[in-house]
């Protein structure tokens, strides 16, 4: 950690797979973008908000990540499932997902004090698009908003996120690769005492599809997006290498030689000892999974998190949501002035679901994608000067590369 007045310049940023191409990151290959948007139909937008300090307010470094499970999320739900690794955090709409297994809302990720604005923004967009000619509404929608706390680098009391940021994010969501590092809801986040933020990754697995009684080969994609804001510095591991312990020794050595660095380090350690932070993981897939299977997929994010060094300490909010785009579940069929079913007459739908005995590859892919998404958040994030001049440095990629290449398992070189 550098002094508040002389932050170290971030080394050129790149994703971990580009930094150490030989590093083994699981047996499955990533999709074309290695991003959440590799899952067909999934759209993402990130927006960062930076405002300078004034005489009455601190610097603002925050933002919003908008995820659309599909463009027509309002009328066609996805099946979804949740897992709470540790619950010191918020994910609105979770009770309804637990109750029905249905996700028919954008997923908004932002800071802890912006949940209300994000919630309102989803409704404002829905009212604009789906109210009647008198501006009235007759439909059911529970917004899904997740948060992590960015108050170390962002003057969170300024409530910089506004409903219009959410409306704009829904309008502009695209299938491009998710921007990573200091962007979106991850703009002001800290991970393992280094600059954290937004990261994403994907995996493609081979499987089968069955249509009209015939089995055909098919690939399925599993992808993760993380908002990483957790972790002790010495716990960080990359590719199994205890990178955090080595880097922490150097940070402490530098702090011992510089009073400003020492004071900044002590302040951050006090903050992280008080509240360890959180991580939100969103997993998406085009595999036909029902809600209980998606709960099980969501749990596997824990495996990816633990490989990097996440423990789930008591004050940490570690909440994982998985959804599948394979089935389009009609909603708003009783309300929204478009009643097309009788709620009192049980009516089946024709859906595909995977055989539970063939799901292992998806579990493994979910863990691998989560792990790499966290790496990408750390590797792409840049040094940031935040509120009250606090500085969080970017992970030093040259040192990471050296350590991982020296001690890591690179393909079959050491086998």
SVG drawing of the C-alpha trace seen along z (x, -y; Angstrom):
<svg xmlns="http://www.w3.org/2000/svg" viewBox="-60 -24 73 65">
<polyline fill="none" stroke="black" stroke-width="0.4" points="0.0,0.0 1.4,-3.4 1.1,-6.7 -2.1,-8.8 -0.1,-11.4 2.1,-9.2 0.2,-6.2 2.1,-3.7 1.4,-3.6 -0.5,-0.4 1.4,1.9 -0.4,2.5 -3.5,4.4 -4.6,7.7 -6.6,10.8 -4.9,13.6 -5.2,16.0 -3.3,13.4 -0.7,12.8 0.2,16.4 -1.1,18.3 0.3,21.7 -1.5,21.6 -4.0,24.4 -7.4,23.0 -9.5,26.1 -10.2,28.7 -12.9,26.8 -12.2,24.1 -13.7,20.6 -16.2,19.3 -15.3,16.8 -15.4,13.8 -14.6,15.6 -17.4,13.6 -20.9,13.8 -22.2,12.7 -21.0,15.9 -24.3,17.3 -26.7,16.6 -29.2,13.9 -27.5,12.6 -26.8,8.8 -24.6,6.6 -23.9,3.0 -21.5,1.3 -21.4,-2.4 -18.9,-4.0 -19.4,-7.2 -16.5,-9.4 -16.8,-12.8 -14.0,-14.8 -14.0,-15.7 -15.5,-19.1 -15.3,-21.2 -18.3,-19.3 -18.1,-15.8 -15.5,-13.2 -14.6,-11.7 -17.1,-9.4 -15.9,-6.2 -18.9,-3.9 -21.2,-2.5 -23.8,-0.1 -23.6,3.3 -26.8,4.2 -27.4,7.9 -30.4,8.8 -31.0,12.6 -32.7,12.0 -33.9,8.9 -37.6,9.7 -37.1,10.4 -40.5,8.8 -42.7,11.4 -40.4,14.5 -38.8,15.6 -35.7,17.8 -35.4,20.6 -33.0,19.5 -31.6,20.7 -29.8,19.1 -27.1,20.0 -26.1,18.0 -22.6,18.8 -22.7,16.0 -25.6,13.7 -24.2,10.3 -25.5,8.7 -28.5,7.9 -30.1,9.5 -33.6,8.1 -36.2,10.3 -34.5,13.4 -37.6,14.6 -39.6,14.8 -36.8,16.6 -36.7,19.1 -40.5,19.4 -41.0,19.9 -37.6,20.5 -38.4,17.7 -36.2,14.7 -38.0,12.1 -36.1,8.9 -32.8,7.4 -30.0,8.1 -28.5,4.9 -25.2,4.9 -24.1,1.7 -23.0,0.4 -24.7,1.0 -26.4,-2.5 -27.6,-2.4 -30.0,0.5 -33.0,-1.8 -32.1,-3.8 -31.5,-0.6 -34.8,0.8 -36.6,-2.3 -34.8,-2.4 -36.0,1.0 -39.6,0.0 -39.1,-3.3 -38.0,-1.4 -40.9,1.1 -43.4,-1.7 -42.0,-3.5 -42.2,-0.3 -45.3,1.5 -47.8,-1.0 -51.1,-1.5 -52.1,-4.6 -53.0,-6.3 -49.7,-5.4 -51.3,-2.7 -49.7,0.6 -51.2,4.0 -48.4,6.5 -46.0,8.2 -42.3,7.5 -39.9,7.8 -36.6,6.2 -33.4,8.1 -30.6,5.9 -27.3,7.1 -24.7,5.0 -21.3,4.9 -19.8,2.0 -17.4,-0.4 -17.1,-2.9 -13.3,-2.7 -12.8,-4.3 -16.1,-5.9 -18.0,-8.6 -21.0,-6.3 -23.0,-8.8 -23.3,-10.9 -25.9,-8.5 -24.3,-9.1 -26.2,-6.2 -29.6,-7.4 -32.5,-5.6 -31.6,-7.0 -28.4,-5.1 -30.4,-1.9 -32.8,-2.9 -29.9,-3.7 -28.1,-0.5 -31.2,1.6 -31.5,-0.3 -27.8,0.0 -27.1,3.6 -25.3,5.5 -23.7,8.9 -20.2,7.4 -17.5,8.7 -18.1,7.5 -15.7,4.6 -13.6,5.6 -11.8,4.1 -12.7,0.6 -16.1,0.6 -19.8,0.9 -20.8,1.9 -17.2,3.0 -15.7,-0.5 -14.8,-1.2 -14.3,2.4 -11.3,3.9 -10.3,7.6 -7.6,9.2 -6.4,5.7 -5.7,5.0 -7.9,3.2 -10.9,5.4 -14.1,4.9 -15.9,6.6 -14.7,9.8 -16.1,12.4 -15.3,15.7 -17.0,18.6 -16.6,22.3 -18.0,24.5 -18.8,28.2 -19.9,31.0 -23.2,32.6 -26.3,33.8 -29.7,32.3 -32.8,34.4 -35.5,33.3 -38.3,35.4 -36.8,38.5 -33.4,38.1 -30.2,37.4 -27.8,35.0 -24.4,33.6 -24.6,30.1 -22.3,27.7 -23.5,25.8 -22.0,22.6 -21.6,21.8 -20.4,18.3 -19.7,16.2 -19.7,12.5 -18.4,11.4 -18.4,8.2 -15.3,8.9 -14.9,7.0 -13.7,9.5 -10.6,11.2 -7.5,11.1 -4.3,10.2 -2.3,13.3 -5.1,15.6 -4.9,14.7 -3.9,17.7 -3.5,17.7 -3.3,21.1 -2.6,22.6 0.4,20.3 0.2,18.4 0.8,15.1 -0.9,13.1 1.6,14.2 4.6,13.2 3.2,9.9 2.0,9.1 5.6,9.4 6.8,6.8 3.9,4.5 4.8,4.7 8.5,4.1 7.7,1.0 5.4,-0.2 8.1,0.2 10.3,-2.2 7.6,-4.8 5.4,-6.3 2.7,-7.3 2.5,-3.8 2.5,-2.4 -0.4,-4.6 -2.4,-3.7 -1.7,0.0 -2.8,-0.1 -6.0,-2.0 -6.9,0.5 -6.2,3.5 -8.4,1.9 -11.2,1.5 -10.9,5.0 -10.7,6.5 -13.9,4.8 -15.8,5.8 -14.2,8.2 -16.3,7.3 -18.4,9.3 -18.7,11.0 -21.7,11.4 -21.5,14.1 -23.9,14.4 -23.8,17.6 -25.6,18.0 -26.0,21.0 -27.9,22.2 -28.2,25.7 -31.8,26.7 -31.8,26.8 -34.7,26.6 -34.5,24.4 -33.2,27.0 -30.4,27.9 -29.6,24.2 -29.4,23.9 -26.8,26.7 -24.9,24.9 -24.9,21.7 -23.3,23.6 -20.3,24.5 -19.3,20.8 -18.1,21.5 -15.5,23.9 -14.1,21.3 -14.1,18.6 -12.2,20.9 -9.5,21.6 -8.7,17.9 -8.8,17.5 -12.4,16.6 -13.6,18.0 -16.9,16.4 -16.2,14.6 -19.0,13.6 -19.5,10.0 -19.1,11.0 -22.0,11.0 -21.3,13.9 -24.4,14.5 -24.6,16.5 -27.4,16.6 -27.5,19.0 -30.0,18.8 -30.7,20.7 -31.8,19.2 -32.8,22.5 -36.5,22.2 -38.7,19.2 -41.3,19.3 -44.3,17.1 -45.1,14.5 -47.6,11.6 -50.2,14.1 -52.7,13.3 -51.9,9.6 -50.7,6.8 -54.1,6.7 -53.1,9.8 -54.8,12.6 -54.2,15.7 -54.4,18.4 -56.9,19.3 -55.0,19.3 -57.6,21.7 -57.1,24.4 -53.7,26.2 -52.0,26.3 -48.7,28.0 -45.8,26.7 -43.5,28.7 -39.9,28.3 -36.6,30.0 -34.4,30.6 -31.0,32.3 -30.6,35.7 -29.1,35.0 -26.7,37.9 -25.1,36.0 -24.6,32.6 -21.0,32.9 -19.3,31.0 -21.6,28.0 -20.7,28.0 -17.0,28.1 -17.4,25.3 -19.2,23.1 -16.4,23.4 -13.7,22.8 -15.5,19.8 -16.0,18.2 -12.3,18.7 -11.1,17.1 -13.7,14.2 -12.2,13.2 -8.7,13.3 -9.8,11.1 -11.3,8.6 -8.0,8.4 -5.8,8.4 -7.8,5.8 -8.4,3.4 -6.2,0.3 -4.7,-1.6 -7.3,-4.0 -7.2,-7.1 -10.4,-7.3 -12.2,-9.2 -9.9,-11.2 -6.9,-10.4 -7.0,-6.7 -5.1,-4.6 -5.6,-1.0 -3.0,0.3 -3.6,2.6 -2.2,6.2 1.4,6.0 1.0,8.2 4.7,8.5 5.3,10.1 2.2,12.3 3.5,13.6 6.9,14.3 5.5,16.1 3.0,18.2 5.4,19.2 8.0,20.2 5.8,22.1 2.5,22.8 1.4,25.9 1.8,24.9 0.2,27.5 2.1,30.8 5.5,29.2 5.9,30.3 4.1,33.6"/>
</svg>
